[in-house]
Amino acid sequence: MKRLISTAKHLLGVIMLLPMLIGCDSDTANVVGDSGVAKLVVTLPQTRTAIGEKEGDIYPVYWSEGDRIAVNGVLSEEVEIDVNDQSRATFEVNGSLSYPLAITYPYTSATTATEPIVEFLSEQTHTEGTFAEESAPMCGSIAAQGKGCALKHLAGVLKFSVKASSSDFALQKVVITSLSGAKLSGEFKVDCATASLTPTERTQSVVTYVLPTAYELSVATAAEFYIPIPAIEVGNCTVEFVESSGDKMVCSWNPSQAVSSGVVREFKTITYKRNTTTTLEGVGLPAFSADVETAVFLTRAMTYNVRNCKGTDDVVDYKRVADAIAKYDSDVVALQELDSLTTRFPGQDVLKNLADYTGMYPTFGAAIDRSGGKYGVGVLTKERPLSHYRVPLPCSSEPRVVLVVELEDYYFCCTHFSLHAEYREQAVEIIIAEAQKLNKPMILAGDLNATRDQESMQLLSQHFHIFEKSGSPNTFPSGAPTKEIDFICLYKGRGAEAVVSEHWVPYLPIISDHRPVVIEMLVCE
């Protein structure tokens, strides 16, 4: 990618097409707006190891001004970078886009909607501390609206460290040649879903790495060169370090396996000696994107204490609450204060009523037996849950639970905390312990009966992202809210981060004594 912002390049990316497309409904699978412009928000999580100098144990990687990607063969506009977070970027793509989306970097004019093409540069220019601009292609595929992808590297990187045996060596280039005829540069067809490469007739078995004029080697300090090549079986190769005079040192390399994507193959420091031959000796294979587990998904979530659908006007109306839920088109909804077949609401299962009206899947979490039936919390989901379970939470006056619902990409958890501070703090500790057991990101939503400055929320914030809302954040009482006590949070474990596109409290002053909270976020880890 273009200009270097940190010591590393753009090694791992996440792309999500947000449903806030210009003139486009959020539920359409055909990404066409009235203006023909689609906006993609792209996030780069920090990789665990990468090319360049570490900052602690993490290498920060960022997008750069001028970067462009291709989506279904359509070239994006130059990137717009979030000045407050350089790991985020917005790309605009002008044209009609239909799923699945095939994303490639860098753009090449040969790529089309039906045949994505990437180019490995046959001539790479030396860039201090990293690899050459646009020399490490990536790809990704998004199957449907609301899904995301981790951009996959299609290259492995060869790192050469070279010192001089005396002070009169000026290198001109490094030439890598596959003796087996494996293709090292040129245009390749790419399957964006599997990240597999197929050479075209426009490929070659050689790569040339060009150094600045009269690049002098040092006797004391090794120069470092980073050269990406396709992640394929390359067979026996020669690596020639060529001086301006034409003299050179020839090294042989016999890789025992394919070059791995997202891996830096390091070699033992070479001492340049004119007109000699030697064999390269590998010393390390640190990964910069391989084996980094990444979950990516876009979700719109709601939490709502519905008080059994009894409004501040004392009217019990399931349909008007269901209509309010449907209006905000959430993927998952956490609901509190639900009766199931009690004498207070004879013959009524409140959660089932809401599910019937909305067409969503209901999951009930009973907290106590009450009035001949059950009382607790519930979750509505567009997606059929994979599993669910309840975890009891302490409260002397009224037992509580957290309901854990497993979905394909994450766990969605609903709870209703105690009115007593000491029990809220104990509940937070239990939920943190539960989150640590899960193998996917965890979203916690509910009526937490505490404001941000109270101890239970302070403890929760150490382990969960508690996002700021736009507009007034207050949710209770619904008529004229003075307290923010309803929240949707993301567990920080496993490095989970989120790009929040919308987060607000809808104006619903009558149909319950709380107002709901809605959030839309892209989650990656």
Secondary structure by P-SEA (a helix, b strand, c coil): ccccccccccccccccccccccccccccccccccccbbbbbbbbcccccccccccccbbbbbbccbbbbbccccccccccccccccccbbbbbcccccccbbbbccccccccccbbbbbcccccccccccccccccccbbbbccccccccccccbbbbbbbbbbccccccccbbbbbcccccccccbbbbccccbbbbbccccccbbbbbccccccccccbbbbbbbbcccccccbbbbbbcccccbbbbbbbbbccccccccccccccccccccbbbbbbbccccccccccbbbbbcbbbbbbcccccccccccccaaaaaaaaaaacccbbbbcccccccccccccaaaaaaaaaacbbbbbbbccccccbbbbcbbbbcccccccbbbbbbbccbbbbbbbbbcccbbbbbbcccccaaaaaaaaaaaaaaaaacccbbbbbcccccccccaaaaaaaaccccccccccccccccccccccccbbbbbccccccccccccccccccccccbbbbbbbbbbcc
